[in-house]
Amino acid sequence: MTYQVLARKWRPRNFAEMVGQQHVLRALGNGLANGRLHHAYLFTGTRGVGKTTVARILAKCLNCEANGVTDVPCGECSACSEIDAGRFVDLIEVDAASRTRVEDTRDLLDNVQYAPTRGRFKIYLIDEVHMLSTHSFNALLKTLEEPPEHVKFLLATTDPQRLPVTVLSRCLQFNLKPLLPGMIAGHLERIAEAEGVQAEPAALQRLAAAAEGSLRDALSLTDQALAFGGGALRDGDVRDMLGTLPQEHLCEVLECLAAGDGAELVSAIERLAETSPDFDEALAELLAVLHQLTLAQTVTDVFAQESLHEQRLAALVERFDGPGLQLFYDIAVRGRRDLPLAPDPRTGFEMTLLRMLAFQPDTAPAPEQAPTPAASATPPAPQPPAPQPPAPESAPAPQPPAPAPAPPASESAPTSAPQPPAADTPVDWHALVEQLPLTGVARALAAHCEWQSRSNDRVVLSIDDGHRHLLSEGAEARLADALSQHFGAALQLQIQVGKTGSDTPAAVAERAEADRQAAARAAIENDPNVAALRDTFDAEVINESIRPTD
């Protein structure tokens, strides 16, 4: 009997057999159950995630003879059976990669207006549709815009960015996501049980990780692993087939890094190089283990410790600290990125590990924090006097003076806070506005005010009538709080609206900016190069484009 590869033998026949992609299956199922059918569907996603499979199941749902238009095709009628076998006359499958010419597309669409021969709908399944030429898309566009009622288009592509927006806008788009390794490993386990294959869980997980989200790739790798392992899926065989780094070498490398032993680390790299590994994959394996070690420091029971490898990794968790693992991970990521720039892959791998050994996170104690204002205001406690040598017995020993008790922090006034000025003390309002921690409207309000006076707990400012719009309860409250914090006393704010002088911080800043702009324009006007451009090319200086640079 001819052997059928796993990817074809275990291709899903209905939506229930699909692995993952529930967001797509739910939308399609609801549309079919409610009779909300579109004339064009576009399935996107990376290779092997089920684009063509979903399209064929949808074709069965539309043409099932037993159940009608349904989200659960019977799978037994002649239409379902012929679609599964790839010989249904009204399902026209086209590989756009091999039929890119506009003549091919026109020949394909010549029969669109004719009714289906057997089925309920005539279905055009165009795979890798992004490979069509621009003229082919133009030929397809008219039919996509006004298709006959008996025609459905199912398009699949791995590169939707290359499709014209005019085509995208006429299709229902479904993006199939790469599958998680856990989903793939679980599906491989069910297939192994059904096929009667002896499979180690670690081997299935390794195959799922190597598939990189593609279930078809996982099944193809499983076929290859079965041939390599003589009909069984053993972790060692799968590791040898994939060329991944032996786990014992990873443990040796990490143990050398934990011990800080450079000579032994070089020896471990030498033993690893004897296995002729792919050093890019070796760094990827190292990154995966560093991730596991970091996770084990946060979540318990990451390592089941069922194997010697997991026991060694569990023992390594206590030998690394969190910052060290984070640094190693970052160095490994950068090393993998820079590996093509190294003289050879082994040198790049070796330098990455030596860099991990050379750079360690700074574990010195953090410097003491600066004292808080309340703490800084407390006078330091006097130090006890240095011990004095014993005095002769004839002379009485001098008694050290008793240190004065330190006043409580709550009673001592902050030394850094300025004292509130008297009512007649002049205030530099410009400097004060720069010091106040204000932003937004509150800062604009302060900048357009003038200082008038302060008496007891009241500060009086004035603002021009033209800036009355800056007055608001929130802005005034924030300005009052900032002044109270600055002077160290609770202050009430009163802002008088009227005529002010030209000495507000905002007015001074505007004059300074105007002076800088005038100086910049004068510099441009007097520049000999500008004069030469004017004389030679009749050039004109656009004053609005001149900006001061200092």
Secondary structure, DSSP 8 states (H G I E B T S, - for coil): -----HHHHT--SSGGG--S-HHHHHHHHHHHHTT---SEEEEE-STTSSHHHHHHHHHHHHH-TTT-S-SS--S-SHHHHHHHHT--TTEEEEETTT--SHHHHHHHHTTTTS--SSSSSEEEEEETGGGS-HHHHHHHHHHHHS--TTEEEEEEES-GGGS-HHHHTTSEEEE-----HHHHHHHHHHHHHHHT--B-HHHHHHHHHHHTT-HHHHHHHHHHHHHHTTS-B-HHHHHHHHT---HHHHHHHHHHHHHT-HHHHHHHHHHHHTT---HHHHHHHHHHHHHHHHHHHHSTT-----SHHHHHHHHHHTTS-HHHHHHHHHHHHHHHHHGGGSSSHHHHHHHHHHHHHH-----S--------HHHHHS--------------TTS-------------TTTS--SSS-----TTS---HHHHHHHS---HHHHHHHHTEEEEEEETTEEEEEEEGGGGGG--HHHHHHHHHHHHHHHTS--EEEEEEE---S-SHHHHHHHHHHHHHHHHHHHHHT-HHHHHHHHHH-----GGG-----
